[in-house]
Amino acid sequence: MTPLSRRIPRTRRALLAATAAGAALTLAACGGNVGASGGGEGADFPTGPVTISVGAEAGGSTDVIARAVAEGMADDLGVAVPVVNQAGANGALATEEVAGKPADGYELVMLNASLITITPLAVSEDEAVDIADLDVLKGLSQDDYVLIASPESGFESLDDLKDASGEIKYGTTGVGTGSQLAQAVLFKQAEIDGTAVPFDSGSPALTAVVGDQVQVATVQLGEAKPQIDAGNVVPLLAFSAERNQFLPDVPTAVEEGYDVPVSQYRAVAAPKGLPEDVKARLVKSIDAAIATDTYQEFNENNLFTPHEISGEEVTTEWTELGEKYQALTEEYDIDLAEG
């Protein structure tokens, strides 16, 4: 396999280096010791902070999960576990930077499954992130997508959407996301005429539905649920393989006869080549974190479904999902790069 550094264009490598330097200065200003790596091997690991990078802005689902896990890991490891946000390219910038760091256990990244399984279908091979370039430590949770409609649209079910006259405008959370893929495949399979309107995250897509700027959109349940409960949007279906426990009365696309099981999964990963003893210690600390009552309450409060599987199971599952999504886009002649 071509080394990751050779697959990143020279201009992107320069950008990553500059961003990394900025992140280091930010941590230094906050008192963080990013240089304390202590070699990474041996029973004394860790001897300094273990940083978790997040390829998204602070406050989003990926960020809050990282911070919840970091808190429990810090208690177990006995060192600081700072979270550093580096948004860009659906998490690719942060992930590629961490993948290029020494495999000593002091630099981790919070992975989104969509970056591995869907984004490669919308970007060039040079820009795609390969899970084989990372050591995945632990799967964490599942965040389901829900198709919502504005009350003004009059849609209360998928049948209403299928029977609508004229072209439907549907909002997505961006190019190369589960939101984009789920709707594109559903509209093709259900023979619904629609035009994608990409936004840069779930919040503006949700706002657009509430304001009837688009008739429907697919966003993550944690973002949509307050507006669903308030009656500001109408849930039509979920894209999970089984009914979501927090939306028990909302059918899934699979139940409606459409092969579109798309959820967002998250996992913690490290640079490839992590020493086995260091890997075991990190996995132990993640297990300790997710076993706490605090973390379990956090999952429930944020409507995250636990999906706590081994790193090896994550790699297998996400590889299979990537293959399935590629087959679907080829079967229905879907080009995610078009938006």
C-alpha positions in Angstrom: 0.0 0.0 0.0 1.2 3.5 -0.8 2.4 5.3 2.3 -0.1 7.9 3.5 2.4 10.8 3.2 2.9 10.0 -0.5 -0.9 10.0 -1.2 -1.3 13.5 0.2 -0.6 16.3 -2.3 2.4 18.5 -1.5 0.2 21.5 -0.9 -2.0 19.6 1.6 1.1 18.3 3.4 2.2 21.9 3.8 -1.3 22.8 5.1 -1.2 19.9 7.6 2.2 20.9 8.9 1.1 24.5 9.4 -2.1 23.5 11.1 -0.2 21.1 13.4 2.2 23.9 14.3 -0.8 26.1 15.2 -2.4 23.4 17.3 0.8 22.9 19.2 1.1 26.6 19.9 -2.5 26.7 21.1 -1.9 23.8 23.5 1.3 25.3 24.7 -0.5 28.6 25.5 -3.1 26.6 27.5 -0.4 24.8 29.4 -0.6 21.5 27.5 2.6 19.5 27.1 2.3 18.0 23.6 5.9 17.1 23.5 5.8 14.8 26.5 5.8 11.5 24.8 8.2 9.5 27.0 8.9 6.9 24.3 5.5 5.3 24.4 6.7 1.8 25.3 7.0 0.2 28.7 4.9 -0.3 31.8 5.2 3.4 32.7 3.0 4.5 29.8 1.7 7.2 29.8 4.2 9.7 31.3 2.5 12.7 29.8 -0.8 14.0 28.2 -2.6 11.8 25.6 -4.2 14.1 23.0 -7.4 13.3 21.1 -7.9 15.2 17.9 -11.3 15.9 16.5 -11.9 16.8 12.9 -14.9 18.9 13.7 -15.8 22.2 15.4 -16.4 22.2 19.2 -19.9 21.5 20.3 -20.9 18.9 17.6 -21.7 15.3 18.2 -18.1 14.1 17.4 -16.6 16.7 19.7 -18.9 16.0 22.7 -18.3 12.2 22.4 -14.5 12.8 22.4 -14.7 15.0 25.5 -16.9 12.5 27.4 -14.4 9.7 26.6 -11.4 11.8 27.3 -12.7 12.6 30.8 -13.0 9.0 31.7 -9.7 8.1 30.1 -7.9 10.8 32.1 -9.3 9.4 35.3 -8.0 5.9 34.4 -4.6 6.9 32.9 -3.8 9.5 35.6 -2.7 12.1 33.0 -4.4 14.9 31.1 -6.3 13.9 28.0 -6.9 17.2 26.1 -9.2 17.4 23.1 -8.0 19.4 20.1 -10.4 20.5 17.4 -9.2 20.7 13.8 -12.2 21.0 11.5 -11.9 20.5 7.7 -12.6 18.0 4.9 -15.1 16.0 7.0 -12.4 15.1 9.5 -9.7 14.3 6.9 -7.2 17.0 8.0 -7.2 15.9 11.6 -7.1 12.2 10.8 -4.3 12.5 8.3 -2.2 14.6 10.7 -2.6 12.1 13.5 -1.8 9.2 11.1 1.5 10.9 10.4 2.5 11.2 14.0 4.8 8.7 15.9 3.0 5.6 16.9 3.7 6.0 20.6 0.2 6.3 22.0 0.2 10.0 22.8 -1.7 11.1 19.7 -5.2 9.7 19.1 -8.1 10.7 16.8 -11.9 10.4 17.0 -13.0 8.8 13.8 -16.3 9.2 12.0 -17.3 6.2 9.9 -18.5 8.5 7.1 -14.9 9.7 6.6 -13.9 6.1 5.9 -17.0 4.6 4.2 -18.6 7.5 2.3 -16.2 10.4 1.8 -13.9 8.3 -0.5 -16.9 8.1 -2.9 -16.9 11.9 -3.2 -13.2 12.8 -3.3 -10.1 11.8 -5.3 -8.0 8.8 -4.2 -5.3 11.2 -3.0 -7.8 12.9 -0.6 -9.4 9.7 0.7 -8.5 8.4 4.1 -7.8 4.7 4.4 -8.6 2.9 7.7 -5.6 0.6 7.0 -3.3 3.6 7.8 -4.5 3.6 11.4 -4.7 1.3 14.5 -8.3 1.4 15.5 -8.7 1.0 19.3 -12.4 0.9 20.1 -15.8 1.5 18.6 -18.0 3.7 20.7 -21.5 4.6 19.5 -24.1 4.8 16.7 -25.8 8.1 15.8 -28.8 7.5 13.5 -30.0 9.7 10.7 -33.6 10.7 10.4 -35.5 12.1 7.4 -37.5 15.1 8.5 -40.0 17.3 6.7 -41.3 20.8 7.2 -44.9 21.0 8.4 -45.7 23.4 5.6 -44.7 20.6 3.1 -47.7 18.5 4.2 -45.5 15.4 4.2 -46.3 13.0 7.0 -44.9 9.8 5.5 -42.6 8.5 2.8 -45.7 7.8 0.7 -46.6 11.5 0.8 -43.1 12.3 -0.4 -43.4 9.8 -3.2 -46.8 11.1 -4.3 -45.7 14.7 -4.3 -45.9 16.6 -7.6 -42.9 18.5 -8.8 -39.2 18.3 -7.8 -38.4 18.1 -4.1 -35.5 20.1 -2.6 -33.7 18.1 0.1 -31.1 19.4 2.4 -27.9 17.4 3.2 -25.2 18.0 5.8 -22.5 18.2 3.2 -20.7 16.3 0.4 -19.5 12.9 1.3 -21.7 12.5 4.4 -24.2 9.9 5.4 -27.0 12.4 5.0 -26.1 12.9 1.4 -25.7 9.2 0.6 -28.9 8.1 2.4 -31.1 10.6 0.6 -29.5 10.1 -2.8 -30.0 6.3 -2.7 -33.5 6.5 -1.2 -34.7 9.0 -3.9 -33.3 6.8 -6.6 -34.8 3.6 -5.2 -38.2 5.2 -4.5 -38.1 7.1 -7.9 -38.5 10.5 -6.2 -37.4 13.6 -8.2 -35.2 15.6 -6.0 -32.5 18.2 -5.9 -29.8 18.1 -3.2 -29.1 21.3 -1.3 -25.8 20.8 0.6 -25.2 22.6 3.9 -21.9 22.5 5.9 -23.4 20.6 8.9 -26.7 19.4 10.4 -27.6 22.7 12.2 -28.1 24.8 9.0 -29.9 21.9 7.2 -32.3 21.6 10.2 -32.9 25.3 10.2 -33.7 25.2 6.5 -36.4 22.6 7.1 -37.9 24.5 10.0 -38.0 27.6 7.7 -39.4 25.5 4.7 -36.4 26.6 2.6 -36.1 22.9 1.8 -39.1 20.5 2.2 -37.0 17.7 3.7 -33.5 16.9 5.0 -31.7 14.1 6.7 -29.9 15.0 9.9 -28.6 13.1 12.9 -31.3 12.3 15.5 -29.6 14.1 18.4 -29.9 17.4 16.4 -33.4 16.8 15.1 -35.1 15.4 18.2 -35.7 18.7 20.0 -37.4 20.1 16.9 -39.4 16.9 16.4 -40.6 17.1 20.0 -41.5 20.8 19.6 -43.5 20.0 16.4 -41.3 22.1 14.2 -40.4 19.2 11.9 -42.1 15.9 11.1 -40.0 12.7 11.2 -40.7 10.5 8.1 -38.3 7.6 8.6 -35.0 6.6 10.1 -32.1 5.2 8.2 -31.0 2.8 10.9 -31.1 -1.0 10.2 -33.6 -1.3 13.1 -36.0 1.2 14.7 -34.3 3.7 16.9 -35.2 3.4 20.6 -35.7 7.1 20.8 -38.1 7.1 17.8 -40.0 3.9 18.3 -43.0 5.0 16.2 -41.0 6.1 13.2 -40.4 3.3 10.5 -37.0 2.7 9.0 -36.2 2.9 5.3 -35.5 -0.9 5.4 -39.0 -1.5 6.8 -40.4 0.6 3.9 -38.6 -1.7 1.5 -35.5 0.3 0.7 -32.0 -1.0 1.1 -30.6 2.2 2.7 -29.2 1.4 6.2 -26.9 4.4 7.0 -25.8 5.4 10.4 -22.9 7.4 11.8 -20.5 5.4 13.9 -17.5 6.7 15.9 -14.3 5.1 17.1 -11.0 6.0 18.6 -7.8 5.4 16.6 -4.1 5.9 16.7 -1.2 6.0 14.2 -0.4 2.6 12.6 2.2 0.5 14.4 1.2 1.1 18.0 3.2 -1.1 20.4 0.9 -3.9 21.8 1.4 -3.0 25.4 0.6 0.7 24.8 -2.5 -0.3 22.7 -3.7 -2.6 25.4 -3.3 0.2 28.0 -5.2 2.7 25.9 -8.0 0.2 25.2 -8.3 -0.5 28.9 -8.7 3.2 29.6 -11.4 3.6 27.0 -13.2 0.6 28.4 -13.0 2.1 31.8 -14.4 5.4 30.5 -17.4 4.0 28.7 -18.2 1.7 31.7 -18.9 4.7 34.0 -22.4 5.7 34.9 -21.5 9.2 33.8 -20.7 8.1 30.3 -23.8 5.9 30.0 -26.0 8.8 31.1 -24.2 11.0 28.5 -25.1 8.5 25.7 -28.8 8.5 26.8 -29.0 12.2 27.2 -27.5 12.8 23.7 -29.5 10.0 22.0 -26.4 8.0 21.1 -26.9 4.2 20.8 -23.9 2.3 22.3 -21.9 0.4 19.7 -18.9 -0.6 21.8 -17.0 -3.1 19.6 -13.3 -3.9 19.3 -11.0 -2.1 16.9 -10.7 -5.2 14.7 -14.5 -5.4 14.5 -14.7 -1.7 13.6 -12.2 -2.2 10.7 -14.2 -5.2 9.4 -17.6 -3.4 9.7 -16.5 -0.1 8.2 -14.7 -1.9 5.3 -17.9 -3.8 4.5 -20.0 -0.7 4.7 -17.7 1.1 2.4 -18.0 -1.7 -0.1 -21.8 -1.7 0.2 -22.1 2.1 -0.3 -19.8 1.9 -3.3 -22.0 -0.8 -4.8 -25.1 1.3 -4.2 -23.7 4.4 -5.8 -22.6 2.4 -8.9 -25.9 0.6 -9.2 -27.9 3.8 -9.1 -25.4 5.9 -11.0 -25.0 8.3 -8.1 -22.1 10.8 -8.1 -21.7 12.2 -4.5 -19.0 14.7 -5.7 -21.8 16.6 -7.5 -23.3 17.7 -4.1 
